[in-house]
Amino acid sequence: MRCSIFIATFYLFIPLSIVEAKNNYPIVLIHGFIGWGPEEMGGYNYWGGDYSYVEYLDSLVTSL
């Protein structure tokens, strides 16, 4: 019973945009005045910090 309530509550808070995109609009990331390239900052990614947000978005596109 608790598990089903948890699952139902969890699905109420998932934005529909995560479940399925309704368009093919590109995601454009524009850096500010401190935008760095992928080879700088000692492996720290400007977009995503410890992980690469750009690679994550690319993997979503290639999996379609």
N, CA, C and O atoms as a Tripos MOL2 file, in Angstrom:
@<TRIPOS>MOLECULE
protein
  256   255    64     0     0
PROTEIN
NO_CHARGES

@<TRIPOS>ATOM
      1 N           0.8250   -1.1850    0.0000 N.3       1 MET1
      2 CA          0.0000    0.0000    0.0000 C.3       1 MET1
      3 C           0.8750    1.2560    0.0000 C.2       1 MET1
      4 O           0.6450    2.1740   -0.7870 O.2       1 MET1
      5 N           1.8800    1.2970    0.8840 N.am      2 ARG2
      6 CA          2.7540    2.4640    0.9350 C.3       2 ARG2
      7 C           3.5200    2.6400   -0.3680 C.2       2 ARG2
      8 O           3.7300    3.7570   -0.8400 O.2       2 ARG2
      9 N           3.9260    1.5250   -0.9310 N.am      3 CYS3
     10 CA          4.6830    1.5780   -2.1800 C.3       3 CYS3
     11 C           3.8270    2.1680   -3.3010 C.2       3 CYS3
     12 O           4.3050    3.0000   -4.0720 O.2       3 CYS3
     13 N           2.5840    1.7490   -3.3960 N.am      4 SER4
     14 CA          1.7180    2.2620   -4.4570 C.3       4 SER4
     15 C           1.4210    3.7460   -4.2640 C.2       4 SER4
     16 O           1.3070    4.4820   -5.2440 O.2       4 SER4
     17 N           1.2960    4.1940   -3.0210 N.am      5 ILE5
     18 CA          1.0770    5.6170   -2.7580 C.3       5 ILE5
     19 C           2.3220    6.4150   -3.1430 C.2       5 ILE5
     20 O           2.2210    7.4970   -3.7210 O.2       5 ILE5
     21 N           3.4930    5.8710   -2.8180 N.am      6 PHE6
     22 CA          4.7420    6.5440   -3.1780 C.3       6 PHE6
     23 C           4.8780    6.6600   -4.6880 C.2       6 PHE6
     24 O           5.2160    7.7290   -5.1960 O.2       6 PHE6
     25 N           4.6230    5.5860   -5.4040 N.am      7 ILE7
     26 CA          4.7450    5.5930   -6.8640 C.3       7 ILE7
     27 C           3.7530    6.5620   -7.4840 C.2       7 ILE7
     28 O           4.1090    7.3080   -8.3960 O.2       7 ILE7
     29 N           2.5210    6.5640   -7.0080 N.am      8 ALA8
     30 CA          1.5120    7.4860   -7.5380 C.3       8 ALA8
     31 C           1.9130    8.9360   -7.2800 C.2       8 ALA8
     32 O           1.7490    9.7900   -8.1520 O.2       8 ALA8
     33 N           2.4300    9.2160   -6.1020 N.am      9 THR9
     34 CA          2.8720   10.5750   -5.7720 C.3       9 THR9
     35 C           4.0660   10.9780   -6.6200 C.2       9 THR9
     36 O           4.1590   12.1210   -7.0680 O.2       9 THR9
     37 N           4.9770   10.0410   -6.8400 N.am     10 PHE10
     38 CA          6.1600   10.3180   -7.6540 C.3      10 PHE10
     39 C           5.7600   10.7190   -9.0660 C.2      10 PHE10
     40 O           6.2910   11.6930   -9.5990 O.2      10 PHE10
     41 N           4.8420    9.9930   -9.6770 N.am     11 TYR11
     42 CA          4.4410   10.2740  -11.0480 C.3      11 TYR11
     43 C           3.6380   11.5600  -11.1810 C.2      11 TYR11
     44 O           3.5480   12.1070  -12.2800 O.2      11 TYR11
     45 N           3.0650   12.0500  -10.1190 N.am     12 LEU12
     46 CA          2.3520   13.3230  -10.1840 C.3      12 LEU12
     47 C           3.3020   14.5020  -10.3560 C.2      12 LEU12
     48 O           2.9150   15.5410  -10.8910 O.2      12 LEU12
     49 N           4.5450   14.3450   -9.9030 N.am     13 PHE13
     50 CA          5.4890   15.4490   -9.9360 C.3      13 PHE13
     51 C           6.4680   15.3880  -11.0990 C.2      13 PHE13
     52 O           7.3620   16.2300  -11.1800 O.2      13 PHE13
     53 N           6.3340   14.4330  -11.9930 N.am     14 ILE14
     54 CA          7.2010   14.3600  -13.1650 C.3      14 ILE14
     55 C           6.6370   15.2970  -14.2330 C.2      14 ILE14
     56 O           5.4970   15.1260  -14.6660 O.2      14 ILE14
     57 N           7.4230   16.2780  -14.6570 N.am     15 PRO15
     58 CA          6.9340   17.1520  -15.7260 C.3      15 PRO15
     59 C           6.7270   16.3540  -17.0110 C.2      15 PRO15
     60 O           7.4960   15.4410  -17.3130 O.2      15 PRO15
     61 N           5.7090   16.6960  -17.7470 N.am     16 LEU16
     62 CA          5.4180   15.9730  -18.9800 C.3      16 LEU16
     63 C           6.5110   16.1630  -20.0210 C.2      16 LEU16
     64 O           6.6730   15.3150  -20.8980 O.2      16 LEU16
     65 N           7.2540   17.2400  -19.9460 N.am     17 SER17
     66 CA          8.3330   17.4540  -20.9060 C.3      17 SER17
     67 C           9.4400   16.4190  -20.7520 C.2      17 SER17
     68 O          10.1490   16.1340  -21.7170 O.2      17 SER17
     69 N           9.6020   15.8550  -19.5660 N.am     18 ILE18
     70 CA         10.6020   14.8090  -19.3640 C.3      18 ILE18
     71 C          10.1230   13.5000  -19.9740 C.2      18 ILE18
     72 O          10.9210   12.7340  -20.5140 O.2      18 ILE18
     73 N           8.8410   13.2480  -19.8920 N.am     19 VAL19
     74 CA          8.2960   11.9900  -20.3720 C.3      19 VAL19
     75 C           8.3670   11.9070  -21.8890 C.2      19 VAL19
     76 O           8.8100   10.8970  -22.4350 O.2      19 VAL19
     77 N           7.9320   12.9660  -22.5760 N.am     20 GLU20
     78 CA          7.9390   12.9370  -24.0330 C.3      20 GLU20
     79 C           7.9880   14.3560  -24.5710 C.2      20 GLU20
     80 O           7.1930   15.2090  -24.1760 O.2      20 GLU20
     81 N           8.9150   14.6000  -25.4640 N.am     21 ALA21
     82 CA          8.9940   15.9160  -26.0940 C.3      21 ALA21
     83 C           7.9410   16.0040  -27.1870 C.2      21 ALA21
     84 O           7.7670   15.0640  -27.9620 O.2      21 ALA21
     85 N           7.2540   17.1070  -27.2490 N.am     22 LYS22
     86 CA          6.2030   17.3020  -28.2490 C.3      22 LYS22
     87 C           6.7050   18.0620  -29.4670 C.2      22 LYS22
     88 O           5.9310   18.3490  -30.3800 O.2      22 LYS22
     89 N           8.0080   18.3960  -29.4930 N.am     23 ASN23
     90 CA          8.5520   19.1560  -30.6140 C.3      23 ASN23
     91 C           9.9910   18.7320  -30.8700 C.2      23 ASN23
     92 O          10.5500   17.8990  -30.1570 O.2      23 ASN23
     93 N          10.5650   19.3140  -31.8840 N.am     24 ASN24
     94 CA         11.9660   19.0570  -32.2260 C.3      24 ASN24
     95 C          12.8070   20.3130  -32.0850 C.2      24 ASN24
     96 O          13.7950   20.4800  -32.7990 O.2      24 ASN24
     97 N          12.4290   21.1970  -31.1750 N.am     25 TYR25
     98 CA         13.1630   22.4390  -30.9770 C.3      25 TYR25
     99 C          14.5390   22.1360  -30.3950 C.2      25 TYR25
    100 O          14.6650   21.2900  -29.5090 O.2      25 TYR25
    101 N          15.5650   22.8150  -30.8820 N.am     26 PRO26
    102 CA         16.9050   22.5830  -30.3350 C.3      26 PRO26
    103 C          17.0630   23.2270  -28.9640 C.2      26 PRO26
    104 O          16.3680   24.1890  -28.6340 O.2      26 PRO26
    105 N          17.9630   22.7000  -28.1890 N.am     27 ILE27
    106 CA         18.3340   23.3090  -26.9190 C.3      27 ILE27
    107 C          19.6140   24.0900  -27.1710 C.2      27 ILE27
    108 O          20.6230   23.5210  -27.5860 O.2      27 ILE27
    109 N          19.5720   25.3780  -26.9230 N.am     28 VAL28
    110 CA         20.7160   26.2480  -27.1750 C.3      28 VAL28
    111 C          21.2800   26.6940  -25.8320 C.2      28 VAL28
    112 O          20.5850   27.3360  -25.0440 O.2      28 VAL28
    113 N          22.5340   26.3560  -25.5740 N.am     29 LEU29
    114 CA         23.2050   26.7580  -24.3420 C.3      29 LEU29
    115 C          24.1540   27.9080  -24.6670 C.2      29 LEU29
    116 O          25.0570   27.7570  -25.4910 O.2      29 LEU29
    117 N          23.9510   29.0470  -24.0260 N.am     30 ILE30
    118 CA         24.7800   30.2190  -24.2750 C.3      30 ILE30
    119 C          25.4980   30.5700  -22.9810 C.2      30 ILE30
    120 O          24.8580   30.8060  -21.9570 O.2      30 ILE30
    121 N          26.8160   30.6050  -23.0230 N.am     31 HIS31
    122 CA         27.5890   30.8750  -21.8150 C.3      31 HIS31
    123 C          27.5950   32.3670  -21.5080 C.2      31 HIS31
    124 O          27.3200   33.2050  -22.3660 O.2      31 HIS31
    125 N          27.9100   32.6610  -20.2820 N.am     32 GLY32
    126 CA         28.0280   34.0500  -19.8540 C.3      32 GLY32
    127 C          29.4280   34.5770  -20.0870 C.2      32 GLY32
    128 O          30.1100   34.1400  -21.0140 O.2      32 GLY32
    129 N          29.8570   35.4960  -19.2680 N.am     33 PHE33
    130 CA         31.1690   36.1020  -19.4640 C.3      33 PHE33
    131 C          32.3120   35.2060  -19.0150 C.2      33 PHE33
    132 O          33.4720   35.5250  -19.2770 O.2      33 PHE33
    133 N          32.0190   34.0890  -18.3430 N.am     34 ILE34
    134 CA         33.0790   33.1830  -17.9050 C.3      34 ILE34
    135 C          32.9530   31.8120  -18.5710 C.2      34 ILE34
    136 O          33.2640   30.7920  -17.9550 O.2      34 ILE34
    137 N          32.5040   31.7830  -19.8090 N.am     35 GLY35
    138 CA         32.3440   30.5180  -20.5160 C.3      35 GLY35
    139 C          33.6760   29.9280  -20.9230 C.2      35 GLY35
    140 O          34.4860   30.6010  -21.5600 O.2      35 GLY35
    141 N          33.9130   28.6760  -20.5630 N.am     36 TRP36
    142 CA         35.1620   28.0030  -20.8670 C.3      36 TRP36
    143 C          34.9100   26.8380  -21.8090 C.2      36 TRP36
    144 O          33.7830   26.3590  -21.9370 O.2      36 TRP36
    145 N          35.9610   26.3930  -22.4580 N.am     37 GLY37
    146 CA         35.8840   25.2350  -23.3240 C.3      37 GLY37
    147 C          36.0140   23.9450  -22.5350 C.2      37 GLY37
    148 O          36.2370   23.9810  -21.3250 O.2      37 GLY37
    149 N          35.8800   22.8030  -23.2030 N.am     38 PRO38
    150 CA         35.9130   21.5140  -22.5070 C.3      38 PRO38
    151 C          37.2940   21.1330  -21.9730 C.2      38 PRO38
    152 O          37.3870   20.2640  -21.1070 O.2      38 PRO38
    153 N          38.3610   21.7530  -22.4620 N.am     39 GLU39
    154 CA         39.7140   21.3950  -22.0410 C.3      39 GLU39
    155 C          40.2280   22.2530  -20.8870 C.2      39 GLU39
    156 O          41.3610   22.0640  -20.4430 O.2      39 GLU39
    157 N          39.4400   23.1650  -20.4070 N.am     40 GLU40
    158 CA         39.8790   24.0670  -19.3490 C.3      40 GLU40
    159 C          39.2020   23.7070  -18.0320 C.2      40 GLU40
    160 O          38.3260   22.8420  -18.0020 O.2      40 GLU40
    161 N          39.5920   24.3500  -16.9630 N.am     41 MET41
    162 CA         39.0150   24.1830  -15.6240 C.3      41 MET41
    163 C          39.3100   22.8190  -15.0110 C.2      41 MET41
    164 O          38.5840   22.3970  -14.1100 O.2      41 MET41
    165 N          40.3310   22.1220  -15.4550 N.am     42 GLY42
    166 CA         40.7420   20.8760  -14.8240 C.3      42 GLY42
    167 C          39.7170   19.7580  -14.8650 C.2      42 GLY42
    168 O          39.5820   19.0170  -13.8920 O.2      42 GLY42
    169 N          39.0050   19.6190  -15.9480 N.am     43 GLY43
    170 CA         38.0240   18.5470  -16.0660 C.3      43 GLY43
    171 C          36.6480   18.8830  -15.5220 C.2      43 GLY43
    172 O          35.7360   18.0610  -15.6080 O.2      43 GLY43
    173 N          36.4790   20.0720  -14.9640 N.am     44 TYR44
    174 CA         35.1670   20.5060  -14.4650 C.3      44 TYR44
    175 C          34.3970   21.0930  -15.6330 C.2      44 TYR44
    176 O          34.8610   22.0380  -16.2710 O.2      44 TYR44
    177 N          33.2340   20.5490  -15.9180 N.am     45 ASN45
    178 CA         32.4410   20.9820  -17.0650 C.3      45 ASN45
    179 C          31.6640   22.2530  -16.7560 C.2      45 ASN45
    180 O          31.0120   22.3590  -15.7170 O.2      45 ASN45
    181 N          31.7390   23.2140  -17.6690 N.am     46 TYR46
    182 CA         30.9800   24.4540  -17.4990 C.3      46 TYR46
    183 C          29.4880   24.1480  -17.4770 C.2      46 TYR46
    184 O          28.7520   24.7000  -16.6590 O.2      46 TYR46
    185 N          29.0410   23.2740  -18.3670 N.am     47 TRP47
    186 CA         27.6420   22.8460  -18.4070 C.3      47 TRP47
    187 C          27.5370   21.5010  -17.7110 C.2      47 TRP47
    188 O          27.7870   20.4700  -18.3350 O.2      47 TRP47
    189 N          27.1780   21.4830  -16.4520 N.am     48 GLY48
    190 CA         26.9300   20.2480  -15.7420 C.3      48 GLY48
    191 C          27.8110   19.9770  -14.5450 C.2      48 GLY48
    192 O          27.4770   19.1240  -13.7230 O.2      48 GLY48
    193 N          28.9230   20.6740  -14.4200 N.am     49 GLY49
    194 CA         29.7860   20.4690  -13.2590 C.3      49 GLY49
    195 C          30.5590   19.1690  -13.3410 C.2      49 GLY49
    196 O          31.4560   19.0370  -14.1740 O.2      49 GLY49
    197 N          30.2290   18.2030  -12.4910 N.am     50 ASP50
    198 CA         30.9510   16.9300  -12.4470 C.3      50 ASP50
    199 C          30.6270   16.0300  -13.6340 C.2      50 ASP50
    200 O          31.4210   15.1510  -13.9690 O.2      50 ASP50
    201 N          29.4920   16.2290  -14.2690 N.am     51 TYR51
    202 CA         29.1330   15.4440  -15.4510 C.3      51 TYR51
    203 C          28.9490   16.3980  -16.6270 C.2      51 TYR51
    204 O          28.7980   17.6040  -16.4340 O.2      51 TYR51
    205 N          28.9600   15.8680  -17.8230 N.am     52 SER52
    206 CA         28.8380   16.7040  -19.0140 C.3      52 SER52
    207 C          27.3870   16.7550  -19.4710 C.2      52 SER52
    208 O          26.8540   15.7790  -20.0000 O.2      52 SER52
    209 N          26.7640   17.8900  -19.2640 N.am     53 TYR53
    210 CA         25.3720   18.0740  -19.6790 C.3      53 TYR53
    211 C          25.2480   18.0250  -21.2000 C.2      53 TYR53
    212 O          24.2450   17.5430  -21.7240 O.2      53 TYR53
    213 N          26.2520   18.5170  -21.9040 N.am     54 VAL54
    214 CA         26.2390   18.5090  -23.3630 C.3      54 VAL54
    215 C          26.2760   17.0750  -23.8880 C.2      54 VAL54
    216 O          25.5280   16.7350  -24.8050 O.2      54 VAL54
    217 N          27.1420   16.2260  -23.3160 N.am     55 GLU55
    218 CA         27.1950   14.8250  -23.7420 C.3      55 GLU55
    219 C          25.8940   14.1020  -23.4240 C.2      55 GLU55
    220 O          25.4500   13.2540  -24.1980 O.2      55 GLU55
    221 N          25.2820   14.4290  -22.2970 N.am     56 TYR56
    222 CA         24.0020   13.8270  -21.9300 C.3      56 TYR56
    223 C          22.9280   14.1830  -22.9560 C.2      56 TYR56
    224 O          22.1790   13.3090  -23.3910 O.2      56 TYR56
    225 N          22.8440   15.4480  -23.3470 N.am     57 LEU57
    226 CA         21.8500   15.8570  -24.3430 C.3      57 LEU57
    227 C          22.1380   15.2190  -25.6950 C.2      57 LEU57
    228 O          21.2120   14.8220  -26.4020 O.2      57 LEU57
    229 N          23.4210   15.1170  -26.0610 N.am     58 ASP58
    230 CA         23.7810   14.4490  -27.3150 C.3      58 ASP58
    231 C          23.3640   12.9850  -27.3040 C.2      58 ASP58
    232 O          22.9270   12.4640  -28.3300 O.2      58 ASP58
    233 N          23.4920   12.3140  -26.1640 N.am     59 SER59
    234 CA         23.1050   10.9020  -26.0890 C.3      59 SER59
    235 C          21.5990   10.7360  -26.2440 C.2      59 SER59
    236 O          21.1410    9.7290  -26.7850 O.2      59 SER59
    237 N          20.8280   11.7050  -25.7780 N.am     60 LEU60
    238 CA         19.3800   11.6370  -25.9540 C.3      60 LEU60
    239 C          18.9990   11.7830  -27.4120 C.2      60 LEU60
    240 O          18.0830   11.1130  -27.8890 O.2      60 LEU60
    241 N          19.6980   12.6560  -28.1240 N.am     61 VAL61
    242 CA         19.4000   12.8880  -29.5320 C.3      61 VAL61
    243 C          19.7940   11.6790  -30.3640 C.2      61 VAL61
    244 O          19.0450   11.2770  -31.2530 O.2      61 VAL61
    245 N          20.9540   11.0900  -30.0950 N.am     62 THR62
    246 CA         21.4110    9.9540  -30.8900 C.3      62 THR62
    247 C          20.6140    8.6890  -30.5970 C.2      62 THR62
    248 O          20.5910    7.7700  -31.4170 O.2      62 THR62
    249 N          19.9570    8.6310  -29.4300 N.am     63 SER63
    250 CA         19.1760    7.4370  -29.1110 C.3      63 SER63
    251 C          17.8040    7.4480  -29.7740 C.2      63 SER63
    252 O          17.0990    6.4400  -29.7460 O.2      63 SER63
    253 N          17.4160    8.5730  -30.3690 N.am     64 LEU64
    254 CA         16.1100    8.6540  -31.0360 C.3      64 LEU64
    255 C          16.1630    8.0220  -32.3490 C.2      64 LEU64
    256 O          15.1590    7.9900  -33.0600 O.2      64 LEU64
@<TRIPOS>BOND
     1     1     2 1
     2     2     3 1
     3     3     4 2
     4     3     5 am
     5     5     6 1
     6     6     7 1
     7     7     8 2
     8     7     9 am
     9     9    10 1
    10    10    11 1
    11    11    12 2
    12    11    13 am
    13    13    14 1
    14    14    15 1
    15    15    16 2
    16    15    17 am
    17    17    18 1
    18    18    19 1
    19    19    20 2
    20    19    21 am
    21    21    22 1
    22    22    23 1
    23    23    24 2
    24    23    25 am
    25    25    26 1
    26    26    27 1
    27    27    28 2
    28    27    29 am
    29    29    30 1
    30    30    31 1
    31    31    32 2
    32    31    33 am
    33    33    34 1
    34    34    35 1
    35    35    36 2
    36    35    37 am
    37    37    38 1
    38    38    39 1
    39    39    40 2
    40    39    41 am
    41    41    42 1
    42    42    43 1
    43    43    44 2
    44    43    45 am
    45    45    46 1
    46    46    47 1
    47    47    48 2
    48    47    49 am
    49    49    50 1
    50    50    51 1
    51    51    52 2
    52    51    53 am
    53    53    54 1
    54    54    55 1
    55    55    56 2
    56    55    57 am
    57    57    58 1
    58    58    59 1
    59    59    60 2
    60    59    61 am
    61    61    62 1
    62    62    63 1
    63    63    64 2
    64    63    65 am
    65    65    66 1
    66    66    67 1
    67    67    68 2
    68    67    69 am
    69    69    70 1
    70    70    71 1
    71    71    72 2
    72    71    73 am
    73    73    74 1
    74    74    75 1
    75    75    76 2
    76    75    77 am
    77    77    78 1
    78    78    79 1
    79    79    80 2
    80    79    81 am
    81    81    82 1
    82    82    83 1
    83    83    84 2
    84    83    85 am
    85    85    86 1
    86    86    87 1
    87    87    88 2
    88    87    89 am
    89    89    90 1
    90    90    91 1
    91    91    92 2
    92    91    93 am
    93    93    94 1
    94    94    95 1
    95    95    96 2
    96    95    97 am
    97    97    98 1
    98    98    99 1
    99    99   100 2
   100    99   101 am
   101   101   102 1
   102   102   103 1
   103   103   104 2
   104   103   105 am
   105   105   106 1
   106   106   107 1
   107   107   108 2
   108   107   109 am
   109   109   110 1
   110   110   111 1
   111   111   112 2
   112   111   113 am
   113   113   114 1
   114   114   115 1
   115   115   116 2
   116   115   117 am
   117   117   118 1
   118   118   119 1
   119   119   120 2
   120   119   121 am
   121   121   122 1
   122   122   123 1
   123   123   124 2
   124   123   125 am
   125   125   126 1
   126   126   127 1
   127   127   128 2
   128   127   129 am
   129   129   130 1
   130   130   131 1
   131   131   132 2
   132   131   133 am
   133   133   134 1
   134   134   135 1
   135   135   136 2
   136   135   137 am
   137   137   138 1
   138   138   139 1
   139   139   140 2
   140   139   141 am
   141   141   142 1
   142   142   143 1
   143   143   144 2
   144   143   145 am
   145   145   146 1
   146   146   147 1
   147   147   148 2
   148   147   149 am
   149   149   150 1
   150   150   151 1
   151   151   152 2
   152   151   153 am
   153   153   154 1
   154   154   155 1
   155   155   156 2
   156   155   157 am
   157   157   158 1
   158   158   159 1
   159   159   160 2
   160   159   161 am
   161   161   162 1
   162   162   163 1
   163   163   164 2
   164   163   165 am
   165   165   166 1
   166   166   167 1
   167   167   168 2
   168   167   169 am
   169   169   170 1
   170   170   171 1
   171   171   172 2
   172   171   173 am
   173   173   174 1
   174   174   175 1
   175   175   176 2
   176   175   177 am
   177   177   178 1
   178   178   179 1
   179   179   180 2
   180   179   181 am
   181   181   182 1
   182   182   183 1
   183   183   184 2
   184   183   185 am
   185   185   186 1
   186   186   187 1
   187   187   188 2
   188   187   189 am
   189   189   190 1
   190   190   191 1
   191   191   192 2
   192   191   193 am
   193   193   194 1
   194   194   195 1
   195   195   196 2
   196   195   197 am
   197   197   198 1
   198   198   199 1
   199   199   200 2
   200   199   201 am
   201   201   202 1
   202   202   203 1
   203   203   204 2
   204   203   205 am
   205   205   206 1
   206   206   207 1
   207   207   208 2
   208   207   209 am
   209   209   210 1
   210   210   211 1
   211   211   212 2
   212   211   213 am
   213   213   214 1
   214   214   215 1
   215   215   216 2
   216   215   217 am
   217   217   218 1
   218   218   219 1
   219   219   220 2
   220   219   221 am
   221   221   222 1
   222   222   223 1
   223   223   224 2
   224   223   225 am
   225   225   226 1
   226   226   227 1
   227   227   228 2
   228   227   229 am
   229   229   230 1
   230   230   231 1
   231   231   232 2
   232   231   233 am
   233   233   234 1
   234   234   235 1
   235   235   236 2
   236   235   237 am
   237   237   238 1
   238   238   239 1
   239   239   240 2
   240   239   241 am
   241   241   242 1
   242   242   243 1
   243   243   244 2
   244   243   245 am
   245   245   246 1
   246   246   247 1
   247   247   248 2
   248   247   249 am
   249   249   250 1
   250   250   251 1
   251   251   252 2
   252   251   253 am
   253   253   254 1
   254   254   255 1
   255   255   256 2
@<TRIPOS>SUBSTRUCTURE
     1 MET1         2 RESIDUE 1 A MET
     2 ARG2         6 RESIDUE 1 A ARG
     3 CYS3        10 RESIDUE 1 A CYS
     4 SER4        14 RESIDUE 1 A SER
     5 ILE5        18 RESIDUE 1 A ILE
     6 PHE6        22 RESIDUE 1 A PHE
     7 ILE7        26 RESIDUE 1 A ILE
     8 ALA8        30 RESIDUE 1 A ALA
     9 THR9        34 RESIDUE 1 A THR
    10 PHE10       38 RESIDUE 1 A PHE
    11 TYR11       42 RESIDUE 1 A TYR
    12 LEU12       46 RESIDUE 1 A LEU
    13 PHE13       50 RESIDUE 1 A PHE
    14 ILE14       54 RESIDUE 1 A ILE
    15 PRO15       58 RESIDUE 1 A PRO
    16 LEU16       62 RESIDUE 1 A LEU
    17 SER17       66 RESIDUE 1 A SER
    18 ILE18       70 RESIDUE 1 A ILE
    19 VAL19       74 RESIDUE 1 A VAL
    20 GLU20       78 RESIDUE 1 A GLU
    21 ALA21       82 RESIDUE 1 A ALA
    22 LYS22       86 RESIDUE 1 A LYS
    23 ASN23       90 RESIDUE 1 A ASN
    24 ASN24       94 RESIDUE 1 A ASN
    25 TYR25       98 RESIDUE 1 A TYR
    26 PRO26      102 RESIDUE 1 A PRO
    27 ILE27      106 RESIDUE 1 A ILE
    28 VAL28      110 RESIDUE 1 A VAL
    29 LEU29      114 RESIDUE 1 A LEU
    30 ILE30      118 RESIDUE 1 A ILE
    31 HIS31      122 RESIDUE 1 A HIS
    32 GLY32      126 RESIDUE 1 A GLY
    33 PHE33      130 RESIDUE 1 A PHE
    34 ILE34      134 RESIDUE 1 A ILE
    35 GLY35      138 RESIDUE 1 A GLY
    36 TRP36      142 RESIDUE 1 A TRP
    37 GLY37      146 RESIDUE 1 A GLY
    38 PRO38      150 RESIDUE 1 A PRO
    39 GLU39      154 RESIDUE 1 A GLU
    40 GLU40      158 RESIDUE 1 A GLU
    41 MET41      162 RESIDUE 1 A MET
    42 GLY42      166 RESIDUE 1 A GLY
    43 GLY43      170 RESIDUE 1 A GLY
    44 TYR44      174 RESIDUE 1 A TYR
    45 ASN45      178 RESIDUE 1 A ASN
    46 TYR46      182 RESIDUE 1 A TYR
    47 TRP47      186 RESIDUE 1 A TRP
    48 GLY48      190 RESIDUE 1 A GLY
    49 GLY49      194 RESIDUE 1 A GLY
    50 ASP50      198 RESIDUE 1 A ASP
    51 TYR51      202 RESIDUE 1 A TYR
    52 SER52      206 RESIDUE 1 A SER
    53 TYR53      210 RESIDUE 1 A TYR
    54 VAL54      214 RESIDUE 1 A VAL
    55 GLU55      218 RESIDUE 1 A GLU
    56 TYR56      222 RESIDUE 1 A TYR
    57 LEU57      226 RESIDUE 1 A LEU
    58 ASP58      230 RESIDUE 1 A ASP
    59 SER59      234 RESIDUE 1 A SER
    60 LEU60      238 RESIDUE 1 A LEU
    61 VAL61      242 RESIDUE 1 A VAL
    62 THR62      246 RESIDUE 1 A THR
    63 SER63      250 RESIDUE 1 A SER
    64 LEU64      254 RESIDUE 1 A LEU
